[in-house]
């Protein structure tokens, strides 16, 4: 008789409640992962020329390197 208290108390519903709880937890985890992937894919991509201009503006490259790279990019 020991160990069957929950079964008798809920009449077999405890198994279903446990399954629903796990489905909710798994569903929330999947939703969180999908949201994270969608958020990362919506980040606007910068062009090579924009990156080059930013590097020149920060002083990472010289004017000569900037002009050469801009010419190479077309």
Residue pairs with C-beta under 8 A, 6 or more apart in sequence:
6 14
7 14
10 17
48 73
49 70
49 73
52 61
52 66
52 69
52 70
52 73
55 61
55 66
56 63
56 66
61 69
